[in-house]
């Protein structure tokens, strides 16, 4: 049986808060531990994010699927893995969670609770990087589900995000909720609010590209398979078709 929606929304909110606290907090810590060495700071931030994301998905995935990302929820809904109304309900929980996590991270390191970032990131190269990063993330998640390897998703997603910190110029946000949340911290991992709309648009493009590519690569993805994203947690959308081709 599917978990009740309020319980899933709570899991998405708290999990998203942990995600934002992890990303922002490890960035602040990296600046304190390795001042002036941006490469080492980024490595520390990426390593903590990849490992922590693995653990967070394991914690909350059995309740809500462990999406923590509106693009994951919307792509899942496009394959009938969850009802659209649930995907639309997930998004605010994920955004509020990420904002909350940013505030908590600021507080843990004795920063102002809300410090709006001044770090502008929205160059054309960064936006392309966000399309690529989001496309790759969706392919990792949904290809594993389709090939019955969903149990490896927490580790694979953590590894991919950790790697994407380095192979994308944007350091792979790949998530509208975390993009909003990180604008509330004027620290290493922050992003200026003016850059956020461009990032979200690029992430949506990446998600749409992933849907198109997944329908070609895996034309027989079923709602039952999509419902396992990222970890088994409930049933497919009621009345959904049995194929997506």
Buried (B, 14 or more C-beta within 10 A) or exposed (E): EBBEBEEBBBBBBBBBBBBBBBBBBBBBBBBEEBEEEEEEBBBBBBBBBBBBBBEBBBBBBBBBBBBBBBBBBBBBBBBBBBBEEBBEBBBBBBBBBBBBBBBBBBEEBEBEEEBEBEBEBBEEEBBBBBBBBBBBBBBBBBBBBBEEEBEEBBBBBBBBBBBBBEEBBBBBBBBBBBBBBBBBBBBBBBBBBEBBEBBBBBBBBBBBBBBEBBBEEBEEBBBBBBBBBBBEBBEBBEEBEEEBE
